[in-house]
Amino acid sequence: MPDSYGKRQRRNVKARKAAAKEQRRLARHERRSARAAGLHVDPPGVGEDDEDPRFPPSDEGAEASGAYPAPPEA
């Protein structure tokens, strides 16, 4: 069942989206104020998690992907 099915669910989704929008607006205002004061401000997303949420880390690691060749057995 989708999130937007029914009046109560639609109201909850709208409220959640409005809260997220307000948080983004406040963060934008803080960055603009800091830049106006002459402070260095990183763009949004810089310095956060280095991992891309679209590509979750695999359990295999670099060894299984072939990035590091296995040492020769003697």
N, CA, C and O atoms as a GROMACS GRO file, in nm:
protein
  296
    1MET      N    1   0.085  -0.118   0.000
    1MET     CA    2   0.000   0.000   0.000
    1MET      C    3   0.089   0.124   0.000
    1MET      O    4   0.180   0.134   0.082
    2PRO      N    5   0.066   0.218  -0.089
    2PRO     CA    6   0.151   0.338  -0.096
    2PRO      C    7   0.131   0.429   0.025
    2PRO      O    8   0.029   0.422   0.094
    3ASP      N    9   0.230   0.514   0.048
    3ASP     CA   10   0.222   0.609   0.160
    3ASP      C   11   0.106   0.706   0.144
    3ASP      O   12   0.051   0.754   0.243
    4SER      N   13   0.069   0.736   0.023
    4SER     CA   14  -0.029   0.841  -0.001
    4SER      C   15  -0.171   0.786  -0.015
    4SER      O   16  -0.256   0.851  -0.076
    5TYR      N   17  -0.199   0.670   0.039
    5TYR     CA   18  -0.331   0.612   0.030
    5TYR      C   19  -0.412   0.650   0.154
    5TYR      O   20  -0.379   0.606   0.264
    6GLY      N   21  -0.515   0.730   0.137
    6GLY     CA   22  -0.598   0.772   0.248
    6GLY      C   23  -0.564   0.912   0.296
    6GLY      O   24  -0.452   0.960   0.278
    7LYS      N   25  -0.663   0.976   0.359
    7LYS     CA   26  -0.645   1.114   0.402
    7LYS      C   27  -0.539   1.128   0.510
    7LYS      O   28  -0.454   1.217   0.504
    8ARG      N   29  -0.542   1.039   0.609
    8ARG     CA   30  -0.447   1.050   0.719
    8ARG      C   31  -0.304   1.028   0.670
    8ARG      O   32  -0.212   1.099   0.711
    9GLN      N   33  -0.285   0.930   0.584
    9GLN     CA   34  -0.152   0.904   0.531
    9GLN      C   35  -0.102   1.021   0.447
    9GLN      O   36   0.014   1.060   0.456
   10ARG      N   37  -0.191   1.078   0.365
   10ARG     CA   38  -0.151   1.193   0.284
   10ARG      C   39  -0.112   1.310   0.373
   10ARG      O   40  -0.014   1.379   0.347
   11ARG      N   41  -0.189   1.331   0.480
   11ARG     CA   42  -0.159   1.440   0.573
   11ARG      C   43  -0.023   1.417   0.638
   11ARG      O   44   0.056   1.511   0.653
   12ASN      N   45   0.006   1.294   0.678
   12ASN     CA   46   0.134   1.263   0.741
   12ASN      C   47   0.250   1.281   0.643
   12ASN      O   48   0.355   1.334   0.679
   13VAL      N   49   0.230   1.238   0.519
   13VAL     CA   50   0.335   1.254   0.419
   13VAL      C   51   0.360   1.401   0.390
   13VAL      O   52   0.475   1.445   0.379
   14LYS      N   53   0.252   1.478   0.379
   14LYS     CA   54   0.267   1.622   0.355
   14LYS      C   55   0.340   1.690   0.470
   14LYS      O   56   0.426   1.776   0.448
   15ALA      N   57   0.306   1.651   0.593
   15ALA     CA   58   0.372   1.711   0.710
   15ALA      C   59   0.520   1.675   0.712
   15ALA      O   60   0.604   1.759   0.743
   16ARG      N   61   0.552   1.550   0.680
   16ARG     CA   62   0.692   1.506   0.680
   16ARG      C   63   0.771   1.581   0.572
   16ARG      O   64   0.884   1.624   0.596
   17LYS      N   65   0.711   1.597   0.454
   17LYS     CA   66   0.778   1.670   0.346
   17LYS      C   67   0.794   1.817   0.382
   17LYS      O   68   0.898   1.876   0.351
   18ALA      N   69   0.694   1.876   0.446
   18ALA     CA   70   0.703   2.017   0.485
   18ALA      C   71   0.813   2.037   0.588
   18ALA      O   72   0.886   2.136   0.584
   19ALA      N   73   0.827   1.943   0.682
   19ALA     CA   74   0.932   1.953   0.784
   19ALA      C   75   1.070   1.942   0.719
   19ALA      O   76   1.162   2.015   0.756
   20ALA      N   77   1.084   1.851   0.623
   20ALA     CA   78   1.213   1.836   0.554
   20ALA      C   79   1.245   1.962   0.474
   20ALA      O   80   1.360   2.006   0.470
   21LYS      N   81   1.144   2.020   0.411
   21LYS     CA   82   1.164   2.142   0.333
   21LYS      C   83   1.207   2.257   0.423
   21LYS      O   84   1.296   2.335   0.387
   22GLU      N   85   1.145   2.267   0.541
   22GLU     CA   86   1.181   2.372   0.636
   22GLU      C   87   1.324   2.355   0.686
   22GLU      O   88   1.397   2.453   0.703
   23GLN      N   89   1.365   2.232   0.710
   23GLN     CA   90   1.502   2.207   0.755
   23GLN      C   91   1.602   2.247   0.647
   23GLN      O   92   1.705   2.307   0.676
   24ARG      N   93   1.572   2.213   0.521
   24ARG     CA   94   1.661   2.253   0.412
   24ARG      C   95   1.668   2.404   0.401
   24ARG      O   96   1.775   2.459   0.376
   25ARG      N   97   1.553   2.474   0.419
   25ARG     CA   98   1.550   2.618   0.412
   25ARG      C   99   1.635   2.681   0.522
   25ARG      O  100   1.710   2.776   0.497
   26LEU      N  101   1.625   2.627   0.644
   26LEU     CA  102   1.705   2.679   0.755
   26LEU      C  103   1.854   2.655   0.732
   26LEU      O  104   1.935   2.743   0.760
   27ALA      N  105   1.890   2.539   0.682
   27ALA     CA  106   2.031   2.509   0.654
   27ALA      C  107   2.084   2.602   0.546
   27ALA      O  108   2.198   2.650   0.555
   28ARG      N  109   2.003   2.629   0.445
   28ARG     CA  110   2.044   2.721   0.338
   28ARG      C  111   2.066   2.860   0.395
   28ARG      O  112   2.162   2.928   0.358
   29HIS      N  113   1.977   2.904   0.483
   29HIS     CA  114   1.990   3.036   0.545
   29HIS      C  115   2.118   3.045   0.628
   29HIS      O  116   2.188   3.146   0.624
   30GLU      N  117   2.149   2.940   0.704
   30GLU     CA  118   2.272   2.939   0.784
   30GLU      C  119   2.396   2.946   0.695
   30GLU      O  120   2.490   3.020   0.725
   31ARG      N  121   2.396   2.870   0.586
   31ARG     CA  122   2.511   2.874   0.495
   31ARG      C  123   2.528   3.012   0.433
   31ARG      O  124   2.639   3.062   0.423
   32ARG      N  125   2.417   3.074   0.392
   32ARG     CA  126   2.424   3.207   0.332
   32ARG      C  127   2.475   3.310   0.434
   32ARG      O  128   2.556   3.396   0.400
   33SER      N  129   2.427   3.300   0.558
   33SER     CA  130   2.473   3.392   0.662
   33SER      C  131   2.621   3.375   0.690
   33SER      O  132   2.693   3.473   0.707
   34ALA      N  133   2.666   3.250   0.694
   34ALA     CA  134   2.808   3.223   0.720
   34ALA      C  135   2.894   3.277   0.605
   34ALA      O  136   2.999   3.336   0.629
   35ARG      N  137   2.850   3.256   0.482
   35ARG     CA  138   2.926   3.309   0.368
   35ARG      C  139   2.929   3.460   0.370
   35ARG      O  140   3.031   3.520   0.337
   36ALA      N  141   2.819   3.524   0.410
   36ALA     CA  142   2.814   3.670   0.417
   36ALA      C  143   2.909   3.722   0.524
   36ALA      O  144   2.962   3.832   0.512
   37ALA      N  145   2.931   3.642   0.630
   37ALA     CA  146   3.023   3.680   0.737
   37ALA      C  147   3.168   3.652   0.699
   37ALA      O  148   3.260   3.686   0.774
   38GLY      N  149   3.189   3.590   0.583
   38GLY     CA  150   3.325   3.564   0.537
   38GLY      C  151   3.380   3.430   0.579
   38GLY      O  152   3.500   3.406   0.564
   39LEU      N  153   3.297   3.342   0.630
   39LEU     CA  154   3.343   3.210   0.670
   39LEU      C  155   3.339   3.115   0.552
   39LEU      O  156   3.257   3.130   0.461
   40HIS      N  157   3.429   3.017   0.554
   40HIS     CA  158   3.430   2.916   0.450
   40HIS      C  159   3.323   2.813   0.482
   40HIS      O  160   3.321   2.757   0.592
   41VAL      N  161   3.233   2.788   0.388
   41VAL     CA  162   3.125   2.693   0.409
   41VAL      C  163   3.130   2.590   0.296
   41VAL      O  164   3.127   2.625   0.178
   42ASP      N  165   3.137   2.462   0.335
   42ASP     CA  166   3.134   2.356   0.236
   42ASP      C  167   2.993   2.343   0.180
   42ASP      O  168   2.896   2.367   0.252
   43PRO      N  169   2.980   2.306   0.054
   43PRO     CA  170   2.848   2.284  -0.002
   43PRO      C  171   2.780   2.165   0.067
   43PRO      O  172   2.847   2.082   0.128
   44PRO      N  173   2.648   2.156   0.058
   44PRO     CA  174   2.579   2.045   0.122
   44PRO      C  175   2.626   1.912   0.064
   44PRO      O  176   2.647   1.899  -0.057
   45GLY      N  177   2.643   1.814   0.152
   45GLY     CA  178   2.686   1.682   0.108
   45GLY      C  179   2.835   1.660   0.119
   45GLY      O  180   2.879   1.545   0.117
   46VAL      N  181   2.914   1.765   0.131
   46VAL     CA  182   3.059   1.749   0.143
   46VAL      C  183   3.093   1.723   0.288
   46VAL      O  184   3.044   1.792   0.378
   47GLY      N  185   3.176   1.624   0.312
   47GLY     CA  186   3.216   1.592   0.447
   47GLY      C  187   3.122   1.496   0.517
   47GLY      O  188   3.145   1.460   0.633
   48GLU      N  189   3.018   1.454   0.448
   48GLU     CA  190   2.929   1.355   0.505
   48GLU      C  191   2.983   1.217   0.472
   48GLU      O  192   3.100   1.203   0.437
   49ASP      N  193   2.899   1.117   0.481
   49ASP     CA  194   2.943   0.981   0.452
   49ASP      C  195   3.005   0.975   0.313
   49ASP      O  196   2.952   1.031   0.217
   50ASP      N  197   3.117   0.906   0.303
   50ASP     CA  198   3.182   0.892   0.175
   50ASP      C  199   3.114   0.787   0.088
   50ASP      O  200   3.134   0.782  -0.033
   51GLU      N  201   3.033   0.703   0.152
   51GLU     CA  202   2.968   0.596   0.078
   51GLU      C  203   2.844   0.650   0.007
   51GLU      O  204   2.768   0.728   0.063
   52ASP      N  205   2.827   0.608  -0.115
   52ASP     CA  206   2.711   0.646  -0.193
   52ASP      C  207   2.594   0.558  -0.151
   52ASP      O  208   2.606   0.435  -0.156
   53PRO      N  209   2.480   0.616  -0.111
   53PRO     CA  210   2.369   0.532  -0.066
   53PRO      C  211   2.312   0.444  -0.176
   53PRO      O  212   2.244   0.346  -0.148
   54ARG      N  213   2.340   0.479  -0.301
   54ARG     CA  214   2.292   0.396  -0.411
   54ARG      C  215   2.370   0.266  -0.423
   54ARG      O  216   2.321   0.170  -0.482
   55PHE      N  217   2.493   0.264  -0.368
   55PHE     CA  218   2.578   0.147  -0.378
   55PHE      C  219   2.620   0.104  -0.238
   55PHE      O  220   2.724   0.146  -0.189
   56PRO      N  221   2.539   0.019  -0.173
   56PRO     CA  222   2.574  -0.023  -0.038
   56PRO      C  223   2.702  -0.105  -0.038
   56PRO      O  224   2.733  -0.171  -0.137
   57PRO      N  225   2.779  -0.101   0.072
   57PRO     CA  226   2.904  -0.176   0.077
   57PRO      C  227   2.875  -0.326   0.070
   57PRO      O  228   2.779  -0.375   0.130
   58SER      N  229   2.957  -0.396  -0.003
   58SER     CA  230   2.937  -0.540  -0.015
   58SER      C  231   3.012  -0.612   0.096
   58SER      O  232   3.105  -0.557   0.155
   59ASP      N  233   2.970  -0.733   0.124
   59ASP     CA  234   3.033  -0.813   0.228
   59ASP      C  235   3.162  -0.877   0.178
   59ASP      O  236   3.244  -0.924   0.258
   60GLU      N  237   3.180  -0.879   0.047
   60GLU     CA  238   3.294  -0.949  -0.010
   60GLU      C  239   3.425  -0.875   0.012
   60GLU      O  240   3.528  -0.938   0.038
   61GLY      N  241   3.424  -0.747   0.002
   61GLY     CA  242   3.546  -0.670   0.019
   61GLY      C  243   3.626  -0.661  -0.110
   61GLY      O  244   3.584  -0.711  -0.214
   62ALA      N  245   3.741  -0.597  -0.101
   62ALA     CA  246   3.824  -0.573  -0.220
   62ALA      C  247   3.889  -0.701  -0.269
   62ALA      O  248   3.918  -0.713  -0.388
   63GLU      N  249   3.913  -0.796  -0.181
   63GLU     CA  250   3.983  -0.918  -0.222
   63GLU      C  251   3.899  -0.997  -0.322
   63GLU      O  252   3.952  -1.050  -0.420
   64ALA      N  253   3.768  -1.006  -0.298
   64ALA     CA  254   3.682  -1.085  -0.385
   64ALA      C  255   3.657  -1.016  -0.518
   64ALA      O  256   3.627  -1.084  -0.616
   65SER      N  257   3.670  -0.886  -0.523
   65SER     CA  258   3.641  -0.815  -0.647
   65SER      C  259   3.758  -0.822  -0.745
   65SER      O  260   3.742  -0.786  -0.862
   66GLY      N  261   3.872  -0.868  -0.700
   66GLY     CA  262   3.986  -0.878  -0.789
   66GLY      C  263   4.073  -0.754  -0.785
   66GLY      O  264   4.166  -0.742  -0.865
   67ALA      N  265   4.048  -0.662  -0.695
   67ALA     CA  266   4.127  -0.541  -0.687
   67ALA      C  267   4.268  -0.572  -0.638
   67ALA      O  268   4.365  -0.505  -0.676
   68TYR      N  269   4.278  -0.671  -0.553
   68TYR     CA  270   4.408  -0.713  -0.502
   68TYR      C  271   4.431  -0.857  -0.541
   68TYR      O  272   4.357  -0.945  -0.497
   69PRO      N  273   4.531  -0.883  -0.622
   69PRO     CA  274   4.555  -1.022  -0.660
   69PRO      C  275   4.602  -1.104  -0.540
   69PRO      O  276   4.672  -1.055  -0.451
   70ALA      N  277   4.561  -1.228  -0.540
   70ALA     CA  278   4.601  -1.317  -0.430
   70ALA      C  279   4.750  -1.344  -0.440
   70ALA      O  280   4.803  -1.360  -0.550
   71PRO      N  281   4.820  -1.350  -0.325
   71PRO     CA  282   4.964  -1.378  -0.330
   71PRO      C  283   4.989  -1.522  -0.376
   71PRO      O  284   4.912  -1.613  -0.345
   72PRO      N  285   5.096  -1.541  -0.450
   72PRO     CA  286   5.126  -1.676  -0.500
   72PRO      C  287   5.158  -1.769  -0.381
   72PRO      O  288   5.224  -1.733  -0.285
   73GLU      N  289   5.106  -1.891  -0.396
   73GLU     CA  290   5.133  -1.988  -0.290
   73GLU      C  291   5.265  -2.058  -0.321
   73GLU      O  292   5.294  -2.093  -0.436
   74ALA      N  293   5.343  -2.078  -0.217
   74ALA     CA  294   5.474  -2.141  -0.239
   74ALA      C  295   5.475  -2.285  -0.199
   74ALA      O  296   5.577  -2.352  -0.212
   0.00000   0.00000   0.00000
